[in-house]
Amino acid sequence: MTLVDTPATLTGGPSLAQERRLVTAIPGPRSQELMARKAAAVAAGVGHTLPISVVAAGGGVIVDADGNSLIDLGSGIAVTGVGNSAPRVVEAVTAQLNSFTHTCFTVSPYEGYVAVAEKLNELTPGDHVKRTALFNSGAEAVENAVKIARHFTKKQAVVAFDHAYHGRTNLTMGLTAKNIPYKSGFGPFASEVYRAPLSYPFRDGGLSGAEAAAKAISVIEKQVGAENLAAIIIEPIQGEGGFIVPAQGFLSALVEWARENDVVFIADEVQTGFARTGAWFASEHEGIVPDVIVTAKGIAGGLPLSAVTGRAEIMDSAMAGGLGGTYAGSPIACAAALATIETYEQDGLIERAREIGSVLIGRLNALRTADPRIGDVRGRGAMVAIELVDPATGAPDAALTNAVAKYAHANGVVLLTCGTYGNVIRFLPPLAISDELLIDGLSVVAEGLKNA
């Protein structure tokens, strides 16, 4: 059996045994073989979190080539919200493969693209008339959202926020705040990108949302000027920056200021979108209606697809041919997206995200009560994090964070870290995960904290 062969008992999808099972140490010998091949064939800049060779995944587990079954608390970075190999997605993609794989929508259109656009226009916040354009990745969608805003407003400047992550292309690196590993040595970056302070309740001295917004707006007005500003772009909950939930009122104050000053407000919901936070979109928790919303990750059950959805007058401002791409809105990804959205709707996954959040917040707050190294527990729905600190000073403790993650990986749990200071553990389980698996995974994290 070669490395790419899958044992007959591992069929993928939700039919996999939903259990944490360690047959070998992590990584096992077959995974080590693939890691050796990776080192010899793949660019060193393409890193990995766990040194395993995946052969099957579904529900709440990932199975490697050595037969180890790991609890998935990462969902491929919030991508497989409906679970890996979700039945509706597999069926829809198979049917589309049997029809056609590609024509390029900008050459000869097809219904799937239009149907996805219609669905996004319906689901995204606000009852105004909308238009949607489809792309391949979150970064590509962010770039297009910015260029649309610039074309519409005839202005150039863009404001992003502290701790932001918007991608790894040239423009989106400029928007992204964290230097290593995303930006260092890759410049120069796109011009006319500015940064404003974020509401970070755990670290900004207890500023209210209104106070934090006033501080950000003051920086924008003094350093950029509304007359030069095309767009504000912000994640309603910071992703890579540390799952930072702004204080209530921060986002709404920014939206109000943007409307008063003819500035396009772009919500980057690449990581927060599609039921992840216990609502279709995180913007709904704050009652805000973005002018433009960027989505990706959870949109298509693991296939590459992203979207920019916005007010019709903004989206229609670009000339014909100004938007698109060879693979943008591919028929296969569109089929997957329609099936994924149906799964969120039919399987009650928005409510399931809330249930997962209740388990996460409850268990993690219990840990926090007993362990002062957990400085903060925050998040919404199935997007929750803990920030680890030195209990004496409150300083970020990246070493502890890495130790806990390493322990989890060795004991069969896929666990991701994040944060500007490298001291945040994030929980992004598939919405298809069982409570039993989720609690088992959290118990491993607790053991890691105890042993660190």
Summary of the structure (lengths in Angstrom):
residues: 452
radius of gyration: 21.6
end to end distance: 38.3
largest distance: 64.7
contacts: 1647
relative contact order: 0.15
helix: 39%
strand: 16%
